[in-house]
Amino acid sequence: MARAHAVEHHDLAPVLPFATVYGPGLHADKATAIGISTRMPINEDGSTSYTRGDFLGGLVYGVYRPAETADAATGPAEGDQLWNTTLYPYPAGDLDPLSVPLASLGLEVTGVDRRFLNFCAGLLGCEAVDDLGMLQPTFALAWPDYRDCVAVGLRHLIQQRPIEAADQLAFYLAQVYAYLFDGFGSMPVAPS
């Protein structure tokens, strides 16, 4: 399901509702997680407030890279031209990348669409960021419109937020752009 969505929508990091991938029902056996509550991280007694992940309203992040058989002029044409890097569930939370308006994130820019959010969430997310090194050699085989969307999004964020010594995220995004589009020689290390 996620691979077919990736091919249809030219998206190397599709984000889909959990129920779309696994079907209706509880599917509690498909994904479990315990994390710190975003709504109330500290209990009244000062202890950490842990909560179980709510996957009923959660998401599934797919991360793919084009196979060497993909055509650089058109990108992957079929699912077998996409290699799965990772597929991971994400519990329901306060920010839904499927519905948050691009304008509220400062991304209402010509050439940028929701695929850029998916790129940031999936390919730069904590589950896949270490795999970025595998992406560069094959990124040129992705769909041209996808590459353009990511390039425009990264350039926009870099230009709108000048890099300062203390701004690790902006510096990292500038390195990701240089790595994917300007031949930067080494894979950027994500800030902690």
C-alpha positions as CSV (number, residue, x, y, z in Angstrom):
1,M,0.0,0.0,0.0
2,A,2.7,2.5,1.0
3,R,4.9,1.6,-2.0
4,A,2.0,2.0,-4.5
5,H,1.2,5.4,-2.9
6,A,4.9,6.4,-3.2
7,V,4.9,5.6,-7.0
8,E,1.5,7.2,-7.7
9,H,2.3,10.4,-5.8
10,H,6.1,10.6,-6.6
11,D,7.0,10.6,-2.9
12,L,10.0,8.7,-1.4
13,A,8.6,9.2,2.1
14,P,4.8,8.7,2.0
15,V,3.0,9.3,5.3
16,L,-0.3,7.4,5.5
17,P,-2.9,6.8,8.2
18,F,-2.2,3.6,10.1
19,A,-5.7,2.3,9.3
20,T,-5.1,2.8,5.5
21,V,-2.0,0.6,5.7
22,Y,-3.3,-2.1,8.1
23,G,-7.1,-1.8,7.5
24,P,-9.9,-1.1,9.9
25,G,-9.8,-2.5,13.4
26,L,-7.6,-2.2,16.4
27,H,-4.4,-4.0,15.2
28,A,-2.9,-3.6,18.6
29,D,-0.5,-6.4,17.7
30,K,1.0,-4.4,14.7
31,A,2.5,-1.6,16.6
32,T,3.1,-0.7,20.3
33,A,4.9,2.2,21.9
34,I,5.3,3.9,25.2
35,G,6.5,7.5,25.3
36,I,6.4,10.7,27.3
37,S,3.0,12.3,27.1
38,T,3.1,15.5,25.0
39,R,-0.1,16.8,26.7
40,M,1.2,16.4,30.2
41,P,4.9,15.3,30.3
42,I,5.2,15.7,34.1
43,N,2.7,14.2,36.6
44,E,1.6,16.3,39.6
45,D,4.0,14.4,41.8
46,G,7.0,15.4,39.6
47,S,7.4,12.0,37.9
48,T,7.5,11.5,34.2
49,S,4.1,10.9,32.6
50,Y,4.3,8.0,30.2
51,T,1.5,7.1,27.8
52,R,0.9,4.3,25.3
53,G,1.0,5.2,21.7
54,D,-2.4,5.7,20.1
55,F,-2.1,4.0,16.7
56,L,-5.8,4.1,15.9
57,G,-5.4,7.7,14.8
58,G,-1.7,7.3,14.1
59,L,0.4,7.2,11.0
60,V,2.8,5.0,9.1
61,Y,5.9,6.5,7.6
62,G,7.5,4.8,4.6
63,V,11.0,5.5,3.5
64,Y,12.0,4.4,0.0
65,R,14.9,4.9,-2.3
66,P,14.9,4.4,-6.1
67,A,16.4,1.2,-7.4
68,E,19.3,1.4,-9.8
69,T,16.9,0.4,-12.6
70,A,14.9,3.6,-12.3
71,D,15.1,6.1,-15.1
72,A,16.7,9.4,-14.0
73,A,14.5,11.3,-16.6
74,T,11.2,10.0,-15.2
75,G,11.9,8.4,-11.8
76,P,10.6,5.0,-10.6
77,A,7.7,3.8,-12.8
78,E,6.7,0.7,-10.8
79,G,6.9,-0.5,-7.2
80,D,9.7,-2.9,-7.9
81,Q,11.8,0.2,-8.7
82,L,11.6,1.4,-5.1
83,W,13.6,-0.2,-2.3
84,N,12.2,0.0,1.2
85,T,14.6,1.6,3.6
86,T,12.2,1.5,6.5
87,L,8.5,1.5,7.4
88,Y,7.6,2.6,10.9
89,P,4.4,3.5,12.8
90,Y,4.0,6.8,14.5
91,P,1.3,7.3,17.2
92,A,-1.3,10.0,16.9
93,G,0.0,13.3,18.1
94,D,-0.6,17.0,18.2
95,L,0.9,17.7,14.8
96,D,-0.5,15.8,11.8
97,P,1.7,16.2,8.7
98,L,-1.3,15.0,6.6
99,S,-3.5,18.0,7.5
100,V,-1.3,20.8,8.9
101,P,-1.6,23.8,6.6
102,L,1.7,24.5,4.8
103,A,1.1,28.2,5.4
104,S,1.2,27.7,9.2
105,L,4.7,26.2,8.8
106,G,5.9,28.9,6.5
107,L,6.0,26.6,3.5
108,E,3.3,28.1,1.3
109,V,5.8,28.5,-1.5
110,T,5.5,27.8,-5.2
111,G,7.0,24.4,-5.9
112,V,6.6,23.1,-2.3
113,D,3.9,20.6,-1.4
114,R,3.1,18.1,1.3
115,R,5.9,15.8,-0.1
116,F,8.4,18.1,1.4
117,L,6.9,17.6,4.9
118,N,7.0,13.9,4.3
119,F,10.7,14.2,3.3
120,C,11.5,16.0,6.5
121,A,9.4,13.7,8.7
122,G,10.4,10.4,7.0
123,L,13.9,10.9,5.5
124,L,15.2,13.3,8.2
125,G,13.2,11.7,11.0
126,C,14.9,9.8,13.9
127,E,14.0,6.4,12.4
128,A,15.7,7.0,9.0
129,V,18.1,9.9,9.3
130,D,21.1,7.5,9.5
131,D,20.1,6.1,6.1
132,L,20.5,9.5,4.4
133,G,23.8,8.2,3.1
134,M,22.1,5.5,1.1
135,L,19.8,8.2,-0.5
136,Q,22.4,10.4,-2.1
137,P,23.6,7.9,-4.7
138,T,20.1,7.2,-5.9
139,F,18.4,10.5,-5.3
140,A,19.1,11.5,-8.9
141,L,16.9,8.5,-9.9
142,A,13.9,9.9,-8.1
143,W,11.1,11.7,-9.9
144,P,12.2,15.1,-11.2
145,D,9.2,16.8,-9.7
146,Y,10.0,15.2,-6.3
147,R,13.7,16.4,-6.4
148,D,12.5,19.9,-7.3
149,C,10.0,20.0,-4.4
150,V,12.7,18.9,-1.9
151,A,15.2,21.3,-3.4
152,V,12.8,24.3,-3.3
153,G,11.7,23.4,0.2
154,L,15.2,23.2,1.6
155,R,16.4,26.3,-0.2
156,H,13.3,28.2,1.1
157,L,14.0,27.2,4.7
158,I,17.7,28.0,4.5
159,Q,17.0,31.4,2.9
160,Q,14.2,32.3,5.3
161,R,16.2,31.4,8.4
162,P,19.8,32.6,8.1
163,I,22.3,30.2,9.7
164,E,23.6,31.4,13.0
165,A,26.2,29.5,15.1
166,A,23.5,28.4,17.6
167,D,21.1,27.3,15.0
168,Q,21.9,23.7,14.5
169,L,18.7,22.8,12.7
170,A,19.2,25.4,10.0
171,F,22.9,24.4,9.6
172,Y,21.9,20.8,9.3
173,L,19.2,21.6,6.6
174,A,21.8,23.5,4.7
175,Q,24.1,20.5,4.8
176,V,21.3,18.2,3.7
177,Y,20.7,20.5,0.7
178,A,24.3,20.6,-0.2
179,Y,24.6,16.8,0.2
180,L,21.7,16.1,-2.1
181,F,22.0,18.8,-4.6
182,D,25.5,20.4,-4.6
183,G,27.8,17.4,-4.2
184,F,28.7,18.0,-0.6
185,G,31.2,15.2,0.1
186,S,30.0,13.6,3.4
187,M,26.6,12.7,4.9
188,P,25.4,15.3,7.3
189,V,25.1,14.3,11.0
190,A,21.8,15.1,12.5
191,P,21.8,17.4,15.5
192,S,20.9,15.8,18.8
